[in-house]
Amino acid sequence: MKETRYFYVPDAARQSELPEEEAGHALRVLRLKAGDEMFLMDGVGTFFRAEVTVAAGKHCMYEIKDRFPQHPTWRGHIHLAIAPTKMMERMEWMVEKATEVGFDEISFLGCKFSERKVLRADRVEKIVVSAMKQSRKAWKPVVNTMCSFGEFMAVEHPGRKYICHCYEEFPKKDFFSEIQETIDYEDNEDILVLVGPEGDFSVDEVQLALEKGYESVSLGRSRLRTETAGLSAVMMANLARRIQ
């Protein structure tokens, strides 16, 4: 029995051809031909069963045979804002695993103690798409370009907002306990959680976030690497908002 093949096609219902990169994989790697079956995902909640109609050159055309609207597996909008690590492969690993677990949006922050000041969002986007296909996620997480901490704070974000840090001078609650106890399982309240760089947020950054309505939290007693903290925060939020 052949393995089911999934391809990411934005606005798949209105298209009839795979995007160039997906077509290259379909034709050169999988060697699909006319009449072969494949599945498409549009990244906004629907899977499609399709049949290849043309497989020639760099073009892979298809005809949709059936569509399968998917149901969300968690409530609300889970948004992780994180300062990327100096070693980009660690951040790419975190993004891949967070996508497999399930979340909705990622933003990258340039903070006072950040060791990485630039980031290729297009590369992160490719990792997200690959992980989305592998884990059969019906919704593609939004990947935002990097911005400064101040710029991010200037934008009003809905829902519950949290900042993770290690400073003892600021009272902290346990993040997982807090979202379990204070968020109604029946509502769709959004969760935004901030994770700082290897050197943590600065005191001024934490203070600014608190002034903007963010809640001060920790991710437990262990001191975590940035990428581990980011993944832990996503996993906790997903579990707290999981649809049974």
Buried (B, 14 or more C-beta within 10 A) or exposed (E): EEEEBBBBBBEBEEBEBBEEEBBEBBBEEBEBEEEBBBBBBBBEBBBBBBBBEBBEEEEBBBEBEEBEEBEBBBBBBBBBBBBBBEBBEBBBBBBBBBBBBBBBBBBBBBBBEBBBEEBEBEEBBBBBBEBBBEEEBBBBBBBBEBBBBEEBBEEEBEBBBBBBBBBEEBEBBBBBEBBEEEBEEEEEBBBBBBBBBBEBBBEEBBEBBEEBEBBBBBBEEEEBEBBBBBBBBBBBBBBBBEEE
